[in-house]
Amino acid sequence: PVIDAGAAVMMDAASGNVLFSLNADTPLYVAGLTVMMTALLAAEAVDRGDIAYTDVVTASGASRSDITSDASIQNIVPGEEMPLKDLLICALAGGASDACNIIGEYVSGSVNLFIRDMNDRASALGCKSTSFVNAHGLPNENHFSTAYDMALIAAAFVQHEELVEISNMVTADIPATNVSGVRKITNGNYILRQDYTRYYYSYACGIKSSYTDDAGYCLASSMKTDDSYVVSIVLGCKVLEADNGFYDIQSFIQTRQLFQWFNSCYSLRDVVSTIEPITEIPVRLAEGTDTVVCCAAEGLKLFLPNDLDISTEYIRNIRIYSQQEGSEGLTAPISRGQVLGEMTVRSADGSTYGPFSLIANTDVAGSPLGLMRPRLEGLGRARG
């Protein structure tokens, strides 16, 4: 598709395969898409058992330390207490910069330490051109990333169903706290909202929309297909006047176009199937057969073009242990599931998958002679 954006990437979240790319490695301002990393670090701390979504967090003065007067906030004041999950709703669905600082301080002990952790985690994910200097994405010349790096972060984000659920909220009520009444949250991610028919896409899921003058309109979104996610990043989009006098925010328009293109051209396909016979291996001293069929112990599914010929685009390299130099060959009996070899798969673009263990798909009994052979050999050694 022809995408009108400063940069864009669509990625298979499970494999990291890039399905669409436009200026993927160009450093750009990413504004509130930063919150994906803020939420990700919180979720990973929960997974480690360091904190819990139900923890009640007390806001400190640091919640407003680097927030400008025009920033989106939820007016969370020092001393106010709120569960971590509600803070994440404020940050992801409500775009609250103050909530991001509170989350960062709670996770890492201080906002500065949290920013260090954000950059460390970005590097660990494989981000090459990302620099975070705050937890919320408000303008700073040293705060930037790329569409590819943001896609890596989004791919990690969607592995946490709690975060996906929160980011997909169209509206939410934050219960009253010790100093505030109920807060009404309305998500500004219009691709999720049926009341914005110009932008709504029913298959879209989360993640975060944002805008600043420097960054333009940005959107991180995802779509779940067959229990796997694809993630989409568009950066640096504009507002264009439409024919009917409306103004179209292109981050939503272009993301919807990417999703529609993907749904019409791609599907989740088996590159390696666990029920597919991979090869037959000669077997010595077996009863009723002289071969055993082996299959892959683990499968490989990838989002691929519907018209792609997998057999020519993905080349298999099979290694059977009994056929290696120095081996005496494979001798019965063999148990179903016994590992007999391994296989790697190399794509036309140079990506390598595996190794996949190759296992026997059935039991193979030994022949009477074969079963007696160890005894006969033992007797021969004893007489010698």
Order of alpha helices (4+ residues) and beta strands (2+ residues): beta-beta-alpha-beta-beta-alpha-alpha-alpha-alpha-alpha-beta-beta-beta-beta-beta-beta-beta-alpha-beta-beta-beta-beta-alpha-beta-beta-beta-alpha
